[in-house]
């Protein structure tokens, strides 16, 4: 049971990254899965109620900041929800490292995509819609990839992970 619980977060992060890369969408169902699975895993590892509440508060603050950034069209709505669901799993103690990693990885991802957009798209690659979309200068950047990778980088330091491996 603990192995399954331990893998829920990484599998969801991998799905979020691939979904955003291929479709530029992060499903609400995926975000709800992350929230629901956190609640179940928190029960399984006997996370104290006060600590559970702090994780929820962290996620709500992240969601409020994320939706503010979304209102200014600086990030996508799916990115805001994914960041909040991720910080629900990580709590206050790991949210800052998570956001720093996400910013750095997102910057590298953005520069790489902008650089590739300056190169011609080879015809054999143009048949793949997701590559054509990534190459289009009018499209955004799948920032969910950076958010998911950052989440994976800090997950093994989380209280949830530590309790699952104890």
N, C-alpha and C positions, 0 to 999 in steps of 0.2 A: 504493500500500500504506500509506504513512504517513497519508494522509487517512482511510482506513478505521480504522487503529489510533487516530488522534486522536479519532475520533467514538465509539468503543466506550464510553468512560466517560460522556460526556454522554447518549448514547442510553439506557444502562442507568439513569442517574439519573432521566431523564424517565419511564422505564417504572416505576421504583420509586415515584416520587412519585404517578403516576397510579394505579398499582395500590393503593397504600395509601389514597389518597383514595377510590377507588371500592369497594374491598373490605375495607379495614382489614387487609390481608395483604401481606406482602413475601415472595415466593416464595424457597424455598431454592435453586431452580434459578437464579434471578436472582443471588443471592449467589455461587453457585458459578461462574456465568458471569463475574462481576466478578473473582473470584480467578483463574480460568483465563486470562481475557483479560489480566490484569495480568502473569501469568507469560510469556505469549507476547510481549506488547509489551515487557516488560523485556528479553527476548532480542533482539527486533528493534532496540531502541535501544542494545544493548550496555551495559546497566546493570551496573556492576561488582558482583561477587559480594558484597562487603562491604556495599555500599549496598542490594542486594537483601535481604540478611539483616536490615539495619536496618528496612527496610519491613515485612518479615515480623514482626519483633519488635514494632514499633509496632502492627501489626494484632492480634497476640496479646494485648498489654497492653490494647488497646481492647476486645477480645472478653471478657477476664476482668473488666474493670470493667463492661462492658455486661451480662454475665450476673449479676454481683452486683446491679446495679440491677434486673434482671429478677426475680431471686429475691425482692427486696423489693416487687415488683409496681409499680415506679416507671416502668418502660418495658416495651414489648413485646419479645418474643424476636426478632422480625423487625427491629426497630429496632436491637437490640444487634448482630445479624449484619450489617446494612447499614452501621452505623457502622464496624465492624471492616473490612469489605471496602473501604469508602471510604478509611480511613486506610492501608490497604495501598497504594493508589494514591498517596497524598499523602506518606507518610513522617512522621517526627518533626517536621521543620521546619514543616510546614503543619497538623499535627494540632491544635495549640492554636487557631490562627485558625479552623480548621474547626469545632471544638467551640464556640467563642465565637459564631460566626455561627449555628450550629445552635441554640444556646440562645436567642439573641435572636429568630431567626425562629420558633422553636418557641413562645416566649412570646407573640409577636404572633399566631401562628396559634391558640394556645389561647385567648387573650383574645377574638379575633374569633369563634371558634366558640362560646364560652360566651356572648358577647353575642348572637349570632344565635339561640341556644337560648332566649333570653328573649323572642324575638319569635315570633308565631304563624307556622307554616309554611303558606304559601299552598296551597290545594287543588291547583292545577295543578302545583305542585312536589312535592307529597306522592306523586305517582305514580312518582317516581324513587326507587327503594329506597335508593340511596346518599345522597341528600339527606335522606331520612327518617331514616336511621341517623345521619347527622351531626347532625341536629336532636335526636336522642334523648339526654336527659341521663344515661342509664345507660350510654352508650357512651363510649369513649375518644376520643382525638384522634389523627388520622393523622399522627403525628410524622415519619413517613418523608418527608413532603412537605418539612419543614424540613431534615431531614438531606440530602436530595437537592439542594435549593436551595443549601445551604451548601457542599456538595461542588462544585457548579458554580461558585460564587463564587471558590473558591480553586484550582480545577483548572489554570487557565492559568498559575499560578505554580509548578506542580509540575515536578520534574525530568523526569518522563515527558513532559509536554507540551513543555517546553523542548527536550528531545532530539528529539522528533518534528518540531518546527518548525525545527530547526537546518539 
